[in-house]
Amino acid sequence: MDGTRMRKEEAKEEEAKAAEEEKTTTEEDEVVHLRREIGLLPAVCFIIGTVVGSGIFIAPKGVLVNSGSVGLSLLVWLLCGVLSLCGALCYAELGTTFTKSGGHYTYLLETLGPLPAFLRLWSECLFIRPAVTSYVALAFGRYVVEPFYAPCVAPAPLIKLVSVLGLTFVVAVNCWSVALASRTQIALTFVKMFALVLIIVPGVVALAKGKTQSFQNGFEVDSLTLHRLPLAFYNGLYAYGGWFYLNYITEEVINPNRNIPLAIIFSIVTVTVCYVLVNVAYFAVMTPAELLLSDAVAVTFANRALQRMAPVIPFLVAVSCLGALNGGIFGSPRMLFVGAREGHWPQIFSMIHIRRRTPLPAVLFLYPLMVLVLTTGEIYQLINFVSFSRWFFIALATLGLIVHRHRFPDHLRPFKVPLAVAGTFTVVCFFIVGLSLYSDPWNTGISCALTLTGIPVYYVTVHRYRLPRRLRRIFDYCSKQLQILLEVTQQEVKTF
């Protein structure tokens, strides 16, 4: 009898415990906040899927023409990967030291103060995100449309229309669900890795058959022009761009102290190996002269090495661009979201949808800006602006890492990069910025001027926030109406 009574009591205790756990889970599900849903695999796919976009299919021509030889171009690709890995390791330390989302903005805010952080946020919304997104979206539209018109020229309005449709699809996915956007990124990443393998394997086979003509006398110093060599690195670094996007979503990564460093290291090493092998494959199948004459290197390669599967390559490149779009639109609004939460942007952008749990206002705010830049077509000029501004703020962020270490040596740092790596990377970044000012003063000067326009905006709207009472009422009324219309609210729990 005693044994039966004890078993009944134990069963009741287990039922009560299960009911309590279910209640706690239900309460957590009902609380409005951004959830930690990004594990190690989605984090790896997020970085690789964002980095591997249109760059590897476009940049090889720019790297070769500016480096002057096959061997030096391969060395440039390798060094760009090493430099990106150094920067990614610095950001792994920043991401585990400061547990907020927001990437560059958060790190500048925590280490160098609010003004540099606001300028990064200002430039992101004003021209960086619209320009980068428009460029990738146009590449997507071009690779979708042009195969149907070959060998004729595809109509530009149709390319832009398809680009807008692709952009709209990605924005809709990111408004609908974080989990859906994550699963989409995983699927697109596997497709684009298949595309890279589809290029690498025929190249390795060609090398095994003895097609090494392009690698003979690979380092021809006669064709080397030192003043053009930095442009080769710009093209290579553009193809590696995106290694910092995981830091935008730190608050949504499961066990960030473990998963952020692991995801960053594995992703950048994988991308570097793949990029070098892809370029080796290009030179195994094509001569350097043929590569320089091609406007779509991957398509030319497919026509030579994958004749039956050549029509598939433009589709795979388009999917690759779509994955880069998804990664950028997933991450960038989090910077706007955190900036609004810190009081550097209207509070409406720090709200999330009550059911979808997505930062809906931040995503929707960027959408019309991206469409506007995409339809105007002035993309290539804006890309020059982006390169200067991006590297300038990356340099400031890693400088902030060094400053923070000096000021707060006892601060907890779950992952710590060697100081020599951080210092070397910071110096190289400032060198890139200074060299761009020297080599292209017009475009980089405009980029600098656009960034500096944020200073008076900061002092008027943030530092000395003194809106007249009537304007404040109008602003508050519009914010409330938008909040009701979009069904959004502030986070109900702290996620950092």
C-alpha positions as CSV (number, residue, x, y, z in Angstrom):
1,M,0.0,0.0,0.0
2,D,2.8,2.4,0.9
3,G,4.5,1.7,-2.4
4,T,1.3,2.4,-4.3
5,R,0.7,5.6,-2.5
6,M,4.3,6.8,-3.2
7,R,4.0,6.0,-6.9
8,K,0.7,8.0,-7.0
9,E,2.3,10.9,-5.3
10,E,5.3,10.8,-7.7
11,A,2.9,10.7,-10.7
12,K,1.1,13.7,-9.3
13,E,4.3,15.6,-8.8
14,E,5.4,14.8,-12.4
15,E,2.1,16.0,-13.8
16,A,2.3,19.2,-11.8
17,K,5.9,19.8,-13.0
18,A,4.8,19.1,-16.6
19,A,1.9,21.5,-16.3
20,E,4.2,24.2,-14.8
21,E,6.7,23.8,-17.7
22,E,3.9,23.9,-20.3
23,K,2.5,27.1,-18.6
24,T,6.0,28.7,-18.7
25,T,6.5,27.8,-22.3
26,T,3.0,29.1,-23.2
27,E,3.8,32.4,-21.4
28,E,7.1,32.7,-23.2
29,D,5.4,32.1,-26.5
30,E,2.9,34.8,-25.8
31,V,5.5,37.4,-24.8
32,V,6.4,39.6,-27.8
33,H,10.2,39.6,-28.5
34,L,12.7,38.4,-31.0
35,R,13.5,34.8,-30.3
36,R,16.8,32.9,-30.4
37,E,16.0,30.7,-33.4
38,I,19.4,30.8,-35.3
39,G,21.5,27.7,-34.5
40,L,25.0,26.9,-35.8
41,L,23.9,25.5,-39.2
42,P,21.6,28.5,-40.0
43,A,24.4,30.8,-38.8
44,V,26.9,29.2,-41.1
45,C,24.4,29.3,-44.0
46,F,23.6,32.9,-43.1
47,I,27.2,34.0,-43.6
48,I,28.0,31.9,-46.6
49,G,24.7,32.7,-48.2
50,T,25.3,36.4,-47.8
51,V,29.0,36.4,-48.9
52,V,28.5,34.2,-51.9
53,G,26.4,36.4,-54.2
54,S,27.2,37.8,-57.6
55,G,30.8,38.8,-56.6
56,I,32.5,35.5,-57.4
57,F,30.8,35.4,-60.8
58,I,31.8,39.0,-61.7
59,A,34.9,40.0,-59.7
60,P,37.4,37.6,-61.3
61,K,37.7,39.8,-64.4
62,G,38.4,42.9,-62.3
63,V,41.0,41.1,-60.1
64,L,42.8,39.7,-63.2
65,V,42.9,42.9,-65.2
66,N,44.2,44.9,-62.2
67,S,46.7,42.3,-60.9
68,G,48.2,41.7,-64.4
69,S,48.9,37.9,-64.1
70,V,47.2,34.6,-63.2
71,G,49.4,33.8,-60.3
72,L,49.1,37.2,-58.7
73,S,45.3,37.2,-59.2
74,L,45.1,33.9,-57.3
75,L,47.3,35.4,-54.6
76,V,45.0,38.4,-54.3
77,W,42.0,36.0,-53.9
78,L,43.8,34.2,-51.1
79,L,45.0,37.4,-49.3
80,C,41.5,38.8,-49.5
81,G,40.2,35.7,-47.8
82,V,42.9,36.0,-45.1
83,L,42.1,39.7,-44.6
84,S,38.3,38.9,-44.4
85,L,39.1,36.1,-41.8
86,C,41.1,38.6,-39.7
87,G,38.2,41.0,-39.7
88,A,35.7,38.3,-39.0
89,L,37.7,37.1,-36.0
90,C,37.7,40.7,-34.7
91,Y,34.0,40.8,-35.1
92,A,33.7,37.4,-33.4
93,E,35.3,39.0,-30.3
94,L,33.0,42.1,-30.6
95,G,29.9,39.9,-31.0
96,T,30.6,37.9,-27.9
97,T,31.7,40.9,-25.8
98,F,28.7,42.9,-26.6
99,T,25.6,40.8,-26.8
100,K,23.3,43.3,-28.5
101,S,22.4,43.0,-32.2
102,G,23.2,45.8,-34.6
103,G,26.7,45.0,-35.7
104,H,28.8,48.0,-36.6
105,Y,26.3,50.4,-34.9
106,T,26.4,48.6,-31.6
107,Y,30.2,48.3,-31.4
108,L,30.8,51.9,-32.3
109,L,28.2,52.9,-29.7
110,E,29.8,50.8,-27.0
111,T,33.4,51.7,-27.7
112,L,33.7,55.1,-29.4
113,G,30.4,56.8,-28.5
114,P,27.0,57.8,-29.9
115,L,28.1,60.1,-32.8
116,P,30.1,57.5,-34.8
117,A,27.3,55.0,-34.2
118,F,24.7,57.4,-35.5
119,L,26.8,58.2,-38.6
120,R,27.0,54.5,-39.3
121,L,23.2,54.1,-39.0
122,W,22.7,57.3,-41.1
123,S,24.9,56.1,-43.9
124,E,23.4,52.6,-43.8
125,C,19.9,54.0,-44.4
126,L,20.9,56.8,-46.8
127,F,23.0,54.9,-49.4
128,I,24.8,51.8,-48.2
129,R,21.9,49.4,-47.9
130,P,19.9,50.8,-50.9
131,A,23.0,50.6,-53.1
132,V,24.2,47.1,-52.2
133,T,20.7,45.7,-52.4
134,S,20.0,47.3,-55.7
135,Y,23.3,46.1,-57.2
136,V,22.6,42.5,-56.2
137,A,18.9,42.7,-57.2
138,L,19.9,43.9,-60.7
139,A,22.4,41.1,-61.0
140,F,19.5,38.7,-60.1
141,G,17.2,40.3,-62.7
142,R,19.9,40.2,-65.4
143,Y,20.7,36.5,-65.0
144,V,17.0,35.7,-65.0
145,V,16.1,37.7,-68.1
146,E,19.1,37.6,-70.4
147,P,19.1,33.8,-71.2
148,F,15.6,34.3,-72.8
149,Y,17.0,37.0,-75.1
150,A,20.4,35.6,-76.0
151,P,22.2,36.5,-78.1
152,C,20.3,39.8,-78.3
153,V,20.4,42.4,-75.6
154,A,17.7,42.1,-72.9
155,P,15.4,45.1,-72.4
156,A,16.5,47.1,-69.3
157,P,13.0,47.9,-68.1
158,L,12.2,44.1,-67.9
159,I,15.5,43.5,-66.0
160,K,14.5,46.1,-63.5
161,L,11.0,44.8,-63.2
162,V,12.3,41.3,-62.4
163,S,14.8,42.8,-60.0
164,V,12.0,44.5,-58.1
165,L,9.9,41.3,-58.0
166,G,12.9,39.4,-56.5
167,L,13.5,42.1,-54.0
168,T,9.8,42.2,-53.1
169,F,9.8,38.4,-52.6
170,V,12.7,38.5,-50.2
171,V,11.2,41.5,-48.2
172,A,7.9,39.6,-47.9
173,V,9.7,36.5,-46.6
174,N,11.5,38.6,-43.9
175,C,8.3,40.3,-42.9
176,W,6.4,37.0,-42.6
177,S,8.7,34.9,-40.4
178,V,12.2,34.8,-39.0
179,A,12.1,31.0,-39.2
180,L,11.0,31.1,-42.8
181,A,13.7,33.5,-43.7
182,S,16.2,31.3,-42.0
183,R,15.0,28.2,-43.8
184,T,15.1,30.1,-47.1
185,Q,18.7,31.1,-46.5
186,I,19.7,27.5,-45.7
187,A,18.0,26.2,-48.9
188,L,19.5,29.0,-51.1
189,T,23.0,28.4,-49.6
190,F,23.0,24.7,-50.5
191,V,22.0,25.6,-54.0
192,K,24.8,28.2,-54.5
193,M,27.3,25.8,-53.0
194,F,26.2,23.3,-55.6
195,A,26.9,26.0,-58.2
196,L,30.4,26.5,-56.9
197,V,31.0,22.7,-56.9
198,L,29.7,22.5,-60.4
199,I,32.4,24.9,-61.5
200,I,35.2,23.5,-59.3
201,V,34.9,19.8,-60.4
202,P,35.3,20.3,-64.2
203,G,38.2,22.6,-63.4
204,V,40.0,20.0,-61.4
205,V,39.3,17.4,-64.1
206,A,40.8,19.8,-66.7
207,L,43.9,20.2,-64.5
208,A,44.2,16.4,-64.2
209,K,44.2,16.2,-68.0
210,G,47.1,18.5,-68.2
211,K,45.4,21.8,-69.1
212,T,47.9,24.0,-67.3
213,Q,48.8,26.5,-70.0
214,S,47.3,29.5,-68.1
215,F,49.5,28.7,-65.1
216,Q,52.8,28.7,-67.0
217,N,54.7,31.9,-66.3
218,G,51.9,32.7,-63.8
219,F,53.8,35.6,-62.2
220,E,54.6,37.9,-65.1
221,V,56.1,41.0,-63.4
222,D,56.2,42.9,-66.7
223,S,52.5,43.4,-66.7
224,L,52.3,44.3,-63.1
225,T,51.2,47.9,-62.4
226,L,51.4,48.8,-58.7
227,H,49.0,51.7,-58.9
228,R,46.3,49.3,-60.2
229,L,47.0,46.5,-57.7
230,P,44.7,48.1,-55.0
231,L,41.9,47.9,-57.4
232,A,42.4,44.2,-57.7
233,F,42.0,43.9,-53.9
234,Y,38.8,46.1,-54.0
235,N,37.3,43.7,-56.5
236,G,38.3,40.7,-54.4
237,L,37.1,42.2,-51.1
238,Y,33.8,43.0,-52.7
239,A,33.3,39.3,-53.4
240,Y,34.1,38.5,-49.8
241,G,31.7,41.3,-48.4
242,G,29.2,40.1,-45.9
243,W,31.3,38.3,-43.3
244,F,30.0,40.7,-40.6
245,Y,26.3,40.2,-41.2
246,L,25.8,37.6,-38.4
247,N,26.7,40.3,-35.9
248,Y,23.6,42.2,-36.9
249,I,21.4,39.4,-35.4
250,T,23.4,38.5,-32.2
251,E,20.2,38.5,-30.0
252,E,18.6,35.8,-32.3
253,V,21.6,33.4,-32.3
254,I,21.4,30.4,-30.0
255,N,24.4,30.2,-27.6
256,P,26.2,33.2,-29.3
257,N,29.4,32.8,-27.3
258,R,29.9,29.4,-29.0
259,N,28.1,29.6,-32.3
260,I,29.2,33.1,-33.5
261,P,33.0,32.3,-33.5
262,L,32.5,28.8,-34.9
263,A,30.1,30.0,-37.6
264,I,32.4,32.9,-38.6
265,I,35.6,30.8,-38.8
266,F,34.1,27.8,-40.6
267,S,32.2,30.1,-43.1
268,I,35.1,32.3,-44.1
269,V,37.6,29.4,-44.4
270,T,35.1,27.5,-46.6
271,V,34.4,30.6,-48.8
272,T,38.1,31.3,-49.2
273,V,38.9,27.7,-50.3
274,C,36.0,27.7,-52.7
275,Y,36.8,31.1,-54.2
276,V,40.4,30.1,-54.9
277,L,39.4,26.8,-56.4
278,V,36.7,28.4,-58.5
279,N,39.3,30.8,-60.0
280,V,41.7,27.9,-60.6
281,A,38.9,26.2,-62.4
282,Y,38.3,29.3,-64.6
283,F,41.9,29.4,-65.6
284,A,42.1,25.7,-66.2
285,V,39.2,25.9,-68.8
286,M,39.7,29.4,-70.2
287,T,42.8,31.5,-71.1
288,P,43.3,34.8,-69.3
289,A,42.5,36.6,-72.5
290,E,39.2,34.8,-72.8
291,L,38.3,35.6,-69.2
292,L,39.0,39.3,-69.8
293,L,36.7,39.3,-72.8
294,S,33.8,37.8,-70.9
295,D,31.2,39.9,-69.2
296,A,29.7,36.8,-67.5
297,V,32.6,34.6,-66.5
298,A,30.5,31.7,-65.1
299,V,28.4,31.6,-68.2
300,T,31.4,31.5,-70.5
301,F,32.9,28.8,-68.3
302,A,29.7,26.7,-68.5
303,N,29.6,27.0,-72.3
304,R,33.0,25.5,-72.5
305,A,33.1,22.9,-69.7
306,L,29.4,22.1,-69.1
307,Q,27.8,22.4,-72.5
308,R,24.7,20.3,-71.6
309,M,24.3,22.0,-68.3
310,A,25.2,25.5,-69.5
311,P,21.6,26.8,-69.4
312,V,21.5,25.9,-65.6
313,I,24.3,28.2,-64.7
314,P,22.4,31.5,-65.1
315,F,19.7,30.1,-62.9
316,L,22.1,29.1,-60.2
317,V,23.8,32.5,-60.3
318,A,20.3,34.1,-59.9
319,V,19.6,31.9,-56.9
320,S,23.0,32.9,-55.5
321,C,22.1,36.6,-55.8
322,L,18.7,35.9,-54.2
323,G,20.5,34.3,-51.2
324,A,22.7,37.4,-50.8
325,L,19.6,39.6,-51.0
326,N,17.9,37.5,-48.3
327,G,20.9,37.7,-46.0
328,G,21.3,41.5,-46.4
329,I,17.6,42.2,-45.8
330,F,17.5,39.8,-42.9
331,G,20.4,41.5,-41.1
332,S,20.4,45.2,-42.0
333,P,17.0,46.1,-40.5
334,R,18.3,44.8,-37.1
335,M,20.7,47.7,-37.1
336,L,17.8,50.1,-37.6
337,F,15.9,48.2,-35.0
338,V,18.6,48.5,-32.4
339,G,19.3,52.2,-33.3
340,A,15.6,53.0,-32.6
341,R,15.8,51.1,-29.3
342,E,18.7,53.2,-28.3
343,G,16.9,56.5,-29.1
344,H,18.9,57.3,-32.3
345,W,15.9,56.7,-34.6
346,P,12.1,57.0,-34.2
347,Q,10.8,54.5,-31.7
348,I,8.3,52.9,-34.2
349,F,11.3,51.2,-35.8
350,S,12.2,49.4,-32.6
351,M,8.8,47.6,-32.6
352,I,8.1,44.0,-33.8
353,H,4.9,42.4,-35.1
354,I,2.8,40.9,-32.3
355,R,2.3,37.6,-34.1
356,R,5.0,37.3,-36.7
357,R,7.8,38.3,-34.2
358,T,9.6,40.2,-37.0
359,P,10.9,43.8,-37.0
360,L,8.3,44.8,-39.6
361,P,8.6,48.6,-39.5
362,A,12.4,48.4,-40.0
363,V,12.1,46.0,-42.9
364,L,9.4,48.0,-44.6
365,F,11.2,51.4,-44.1
366,L,14.2,50.2,-46.2
367,Y,12.1,48.7,-49.0
368,P,11.0,51.9,-50.8
369,L,14.5,53.3,-50.5
370,M,15.9,50.2,-52.1
371,V,13.3,50.2,-54.9
372,L,14.0,53.9,-55.6
373,V,17.7,53.4,-56.0
374,L,17.2,50.2,-58.1
375,T,14.9,52.0,-60.5
376,T,17.1,55.0,-61.0
377,G,19.9,52.8,-62.3
378,E,22.8,54.8,-60.8
379,I,24.2,51.7,-59.1
380,Y,27.8,51.6,-60.1
381,Q,28.6,55.1,-58.8
382,L,26.9,54.2,-55.5
383,I,28.9,51.0,-55.2
384,N,32.0,53.2,-55.0
385,F,30.4,55.2,-52.2
386,V,29.6,51.9,-50.3
387,S,33.2,50.6,-50.5
388,F,34.6,53.7,-48.9
389,S,32.0,54.1,-46.2
390,R,31.9,50.4,-45.3
391,W,35.7,50.1,-44.8
392,F,35.9,53.3,-42.9
393,F,33.4,52.2,-40.3
394,I,34.8,48.7,-40.1
395,A,38.2,50.3,-39.3
396,L,36.5,52.4,-36.6
397,A,34.8,49.4,-35.1
398,T,38.1,47.4,-34.9
399,L,39.8,50.5,-33.5
400,G,37.1,50.6,-30.9
401,L,37.9,47.0,-30.0
402,I,41.5,48.0,-29.3
403,V,40.4,51.1,-27.3
404,H,37.9,49.1,-25.3
405,R,40.5,46.5,-24.4
406,H,42.8,49.3,-23.2
407,R,40.1,51.1,-21.2
408,F,38.4,48.0,-19.7
409,P,41.1,45.2,-19.5
410,D,39.0,43.2,-17.1
411,H,35.8,43.1,-19.2
412,L,34.5,39.6,-19.9
413,R,35.5,38.5,-23.4
414,P,34.4,34.9,-24.1
415,F,36.3,35.0,-27.4
416,K,39.5,37.0,-27.7
417,V,41.4,37.6,-30.9
418,P,45.2,38.3,-30.7
419,L,45.9,42.0,-30.5
420,A,48.4,41.8,-33.3
421,V,45.6,40.5,-35.6
422,A,43.2,43.3,-34.6
423,G,45.9,46.0,-34.9
424,T,47.1,44.8,-38.3
425,F,43.6,44.6,-39.7
426,T,42.8,48.1,-38.4
427,V,45.9,49.5,-40.1
428,V,45.1,47.8,-43.4
429,C,41.5,49.1,-43.3
430,F,42.6,52.7,-42.8
431,F,45.1,52.2,-45.6
432,I,42.4,51.0,-47.9
433,V,40.3,54.0,-47.0
434,G,43.1,56.5,-47.5
435,L,44.2,54.9,-50.8
436,S,40.6,55.1,-52.1
437,L,40.6,58.8,-51.3
438,Y,43.8,59.2,-53.3
439,S,42.8,57.0,-56.3
440,D,39.2,58.1,-56.6
441,P,38.8,61.4,-54.8
442,W,35.5,62.4,-56.5
443,N,33.3,59.3,-55.6
444,T,34.9,58.7,-52.2
445,G,34.7,62.5,-51.5
446,I,31.0,62.4,-52.2
447,S,30.6,59.3,-50.0
448,C,32.5,61.1,-47.2
449,A,30.3,64.2,-47.6
450,L,27.1,62.1,-47.5
451,T,28.3,60.4,-44.3
452,L,29.1,63.8,-42.7
453,T,25.6,65.1,-43.4
454,G,24.6,63.0,-40.4
455,I,26.4,65.2,-38.0
456,P,23.9,68.2,-38.0
457,V,21.1,65.6,-38.1
458,Y,22.5,64.0,-35.0
459,Y,22.8,67.3,-33.1
460,V,19.3,68.5,-34.1
461,T,17.4,65.3,-33.6
462,V,19.3,63.2,-31.0
463,H,21.8,65.3,-29.0
464,R,19.5,68.2,-28.5
465,Y,16.0,66.7,-29.0
466,R,13.9,69.9,-28.9
467,L,10.9,69.5,-31.2
468,P,8.1,72.1,-30.8
469,R,5.1,70.8,-28.9
470,R,2.8,70.9,-31.9
471,L,5.2,68.9,-34.1
472,R,5.8,66.4,-31.3
473,R,2.0,65.8,-31.0
474,I,1.8,65.3,-34.8
475,F,4.7,62.9,-34.7
476,D,3.4,60.9,-31.8
477,Y,-0.1,60.7,-33.4
478,C,1.4,59.4,-36.7
479,S,3.5,56.9,-34.7
480,K,0.5,55.5,-32.9
481,Q,-1.5,55.2,-36.1
482,L,1.4,53.3,-37.7
483,Q,1.7,51.1,-34.7
484,I,-2.0,50.2,-34.9
485,L,-1.9,49.7,-38.7
486,L,1.2,47.5,-38.7
487,E,0.2,45.6,-35.5
488,V,3.5,46.2,-33.8
489,T,4.7,46.8,-30.3
490,Q,7.8,47.2,-28.2
491,Q,9.6,44.0,-27.0
492,E,8.2,42.8,-23.7
493,V,11.4,41.2,-22.5
494,K,15.1,42.0,-22.6
495,T,16.9,39.9,-25.2
496,F,20.5,41.0,-24.5
